[in-house]
Amino acid sequence: MRHLHQAGCGCLAALSRRNLLGLGLGAAAIAATVSATGPALALDEGYEAMLMKCIDPRFTTEVWKYMSSRGWQNKYSQFNIAGGPIAAVAPIFQEWRAAWEANLDISVQLHSVKRLIGMAHRDCGAAALAYGDRIKTDRAFETEMLGQGLRAFREQALKRQPQLIVELGIMDLNGTVEAVS
C-alpha cells in the first residue's frame, strides 16, 4: 500500500494494531447495546397533525418554530404547495386540488393525524394571483380574503375527513400567527 501523505505525518501510527483492536471492540460494544435496547428510532404511532402551507421560503423557519412551540416537533406531516391552503380552494389552482386531497387522505390513513393546520401567510404571491393585486396593498382586504380562503379550506377538508380538528392561521412576516375562526 502506498502512503500518500508526508513522511512522519502520524496518520499511519494512529492506526496501529492495538488501536484497530480497540476500535473494533468499541464498535462491537455499541452494536451489542443497540441490539439489546432496540432501535434508536421510535415506532410510527401516528402524528398529531398535518400542516398545509405555502412553499414561500421566508416562512419555513417561522412555521417550524410555530409547530414546535405546540409540542409537535417530529409529530406532524406537511404538504407544501404555492399558496398553501389558498391553492386548495382557489379556482385558479383547480388542477392542484386532486393532489392535495389524495395527500390528505393518505396522511390520515398512514399517520392517523388528528388535526389539520391550514397556514396562510401575508404577502403571498399565489394569493395575489387568486384574489387580485389589491391583496398586496390593502391589509384589511388581505385579511378578509385569506380568511375566506382558509374557511373554505376547512369546509372542504371536513367534507373529506370529518373527524379532523381543523385549525387555521395567517402568519405575518414577523412570524406571529393570527388565528382564523
SELORO-537055 format. One record per residue (C-alpha): x negated, y, z negated; residue in three letters. Coordinates in steps of 0.2 Angstrom, whole numbers, plus 5000, padded with zeros to 4 digits. Layout:
N
ATOM:X:Y:Z:ALA
...
END
This chain:
181
ATOM:5000:5000:5000:MET
ATOM:4993:5017:5005:ARG
ATOM:4993:5031:4992:HIS
ATOM:5000:5047:5000:LEU
ATOM:4995:5058:4985:HIS
ATOM:4979:5066:4980:GLN
ATOM:4967:5055:4971:ALA
ATOM:4970:5057:4952:GLY
ATOM:4987:5064:4953:CYS
ATOM:4993:5052:4940:GLY
ATOM:5009:5045:4948:CYS
ATOM:5002:5028:4950:LEU
ATOM:4996:5027:4932:ALA
ATOM:5014:5031:4927:ALA
ATOM:5020:5015:4935:LEU
ATOM:5008:5003:4926:SER
ATOM:5014:4985:4922:ARG
ATOM:5018:4990:4904:ARG
ATOM:5028:5005:4910:ASN
ATOM:5038:4995:4923:LEU
ATOM:5042:4981:4910:LEU
ATOM:5048:4995:4898:GLY
ATOM:5059:5002:4912:LEU
ATOM:5066:4985:4916:GLY
ATOM:5070:4981:4898:LEU
ATOM:5079:4998:4896:GLY
ATOM:5089:4996:4911:ALA
ATOM:5094:4978:4905:ALA
ATOM:5099:4985:4888:ALA
ATOM:5110:4999:4897:ILE
ATOM:5118:4986:4908:ALA
ATOM:5122:4974:4893:ALA
ATOM:5130:4989:4884:THR
ATOM:5141:4994:4899:VAL
ATOM:5147:4976:4901:SER
ATOM:5151:4974:4883:ALA
ATOM:5161:4990:4881:THR
ATOM:5169:4990:4898:GLY
ATOM:5168:5003:4912:PRO
ATOM:5164:5021:4909:ALA
ATOM:5179:5027:4919:LEU
ATOM:5196:5027:4912:ALA
ATOM:5211:5017:4920:LEU
ATOM:5223:5027:4931:ASP
ATOM:5238:5028:4919:GLU
ATOM:5246:5042:4928:GLY
ATOM:5244:5060:4929:TYR
ATOM:5253:5074:4920:GLU
ATOM:5256:5085:4935:ALA
ATOM:5254:5088:4954:MET
ATOM:5249:5105:4959:LEU
ATOM:5254:5113:4976:MET
ATOM:5243:5128:4980:LYS
ATOM:5236:5138:4994:CYS
ATOM:5219:5135:5002:ILE
ATOM:5213:5153:4998:ASP
ATOM:5195:5150:4990:PRO
ATOM:5197:5166:4980:ARG
ATOM:5209:5157:4968:PHE
ATOM:5201:5140:4967:THR
ATOM:5192:5143:4951:THR
ATOM:5206:5153:4943:GLU
ATOM:5219:5139:4947:VAL
ATOM:5207:5126:4940:TRP
ATOM:5205:5136:4924:LYS
ATOM:5224:5138:4923:TYR
ATOM:5227:5119:4924:MET
ATOM:5213:5115:4912:SER
ATOM:5220:5128:4899:SER
ATOM:5236:5117:4900:ARG
ATOM:5225:5102:4895:GLY
ATOM:5227:5094:4912:TRP
ATOM:5208:5093:4917:GLN
ATOM:5207:5077:4927:ASN
ATOM:5225:5074:4924:LYS
ATOM:5233:5082:4939:TYR
ATOM:5233:5079:4958:SER
ATOM:5234:5093:4970:GLN
ATOM:5240:5097:4988:PHE
ATOM:5232:5112:4996:ASN
ATOM:5239:5120:5012:ILE
ATOM:5238:5138:5019:ALA
ATOM:5252:5147:5009:GLY
ATOM:5254:5133:4996:GLY
ATOM:5272:5131:4991:PRO
ATOM:5277:5145:5003:ILE
ATOM:5272:5135:5018:ALA
ATOM:5283:5120:5012:ALA
ATOM:5298:5131:5014:VAL
ATOM:5295:5145:5027:ALA
ATOM:5302:5142:5044:PRO
ATOM:5286:5147:5052:ILE
ATOM:5277:5132:5044:PHE
ATOM:5290:5119:5048:GLN
ATOM:5279:5107:5056:GLU
ATOM:5269:5105:5040:TRP
ATOM:5283:5100:5029:ARG
ATOM:5283:5082:5033:ALA
ATOM:5265:5080:5027:ALA
ATOM:5269:5089:5011:TRP
ATOM:5284:5079:5007:GLU
ATOM:5275:5062:5011:ALA
ATOM:5261:5068:4999:ASN
ATOM:5273:5072:4985:LEU
ATOM:5282:5056:4987:ASP
ATOM:5266:5046:4987:ILE
ATOM:5259:5056:4972:SER
ATOM:5274:5052:4962:VAL
ATOM:5273:5034:4967:GLN
ATOM:5255:5031:4964:LEU
ATOM:5251:5043:4949:HIS
ATOM:5268:5044:4940:SER
ATOM:5267:5063:4939:VAL
ATOM:5279:5071:4928:LYS
ATOM:5278:5089:4933:ARG
ATOM:5276:5099:4949:LEU
ATOM:5267:5115:4948:ILE
ATOM:5270:5127:4963:GLY
ATOM:5257:5141:4963:MET
ATOM:5258:5155:4975:ALA
ATOM:5246:5170:4974:HIS
ATOM:5246:5188:4978:ARG
ATOM:5238:5195:4994:ASP
ATOM:5242:5179:5003:CYS
ATOM:5239:5179:5022:GLY
ATOM:5251:5165:5025:ALA
ATOM:5264:5173:5015:ALA
ATOM:5262:5189:5026:ALA
ATOM:5265:5178:5041:LEU
ATOM:5280:5170:5034:ALA
ATOM:5288:5186:5027:TYR
ATOM:5280:5201:5037:GLY
ATOM:5266:5213:5034:ASP
ATOM:5277:5223:5021:ARG
ATOM:5272:5210:5008:ILE
ATOM:5254:5217:5009:LYS
ATOM:5259:5235:5004:THR
ATOM:5274:5233:4993:ASP
ATOM:5271:5224:4977:ARG
ATOM:5289:5223:4972:ALA
ATOM:5294:5216:4989:PHE
ATOM:5279:5204:4987:GLU
ATOM:5285:5198:4970:THR
ATOM:5303:5196:4977:GLU
ATOM:5298:5186:4992:MET
ATOM:5286:5175:4983:LEU
ATOM:5299:5172:4970:GLY
ATOM:5312:5167:4983:GLN
ATOM:5300:5155:4992:GLY
ATOM:5295:5147:4975:LEU
ATOM:5313:5144:4970:ARG
ATOM:5317:5137:4987:ALA
ATOM:5301:5126:4985:PHE
ATOM:5308:5120:4968:ARG
ATOM:5325:5116:4976:GLU
ATOM:5318:5106:4990:GLN
ATOM:5306:5096:4978:ALA
ATOM:5320:5092:4966:LEU
ATOM:5331:5085:4981:LYS
ATOM:5316:5073:4984:ARG
ATOM:5311:5069:4967:GLN
ATOM:5325:5075:4954:PRO
ATOM:5316:5068:4939:GLN
ATOM:5301:5080:4940:LEU
ATOM:5299:5096:4930:ILE
ATOM:5295:5110:4942:VAL
ATOM:5286:5125:4936:GLU
ATOM:5282:5140:4947:LEU
ATOM:5270:5154:4946:GLY
ATOM:5262:5169:4955:ILE
ATOM:5244:5171:4952:MET
ATOM:5237:5188:4953:ASP
ATOM:5219:5192:4960:LEU
ATOM:5213:5193:4942:ASN
ATOM:5219:5175:4938:GLY
ATOM:5234:5179:4927:THR
ATOM:5250:5169:4931:VAL
ATOM:5267:5177:4931:GLU
ATOM:5280:5163:4928:ALA
ATOM:5295:5162:4940:VAL
ATOM:5311:5155:4934:SER
END
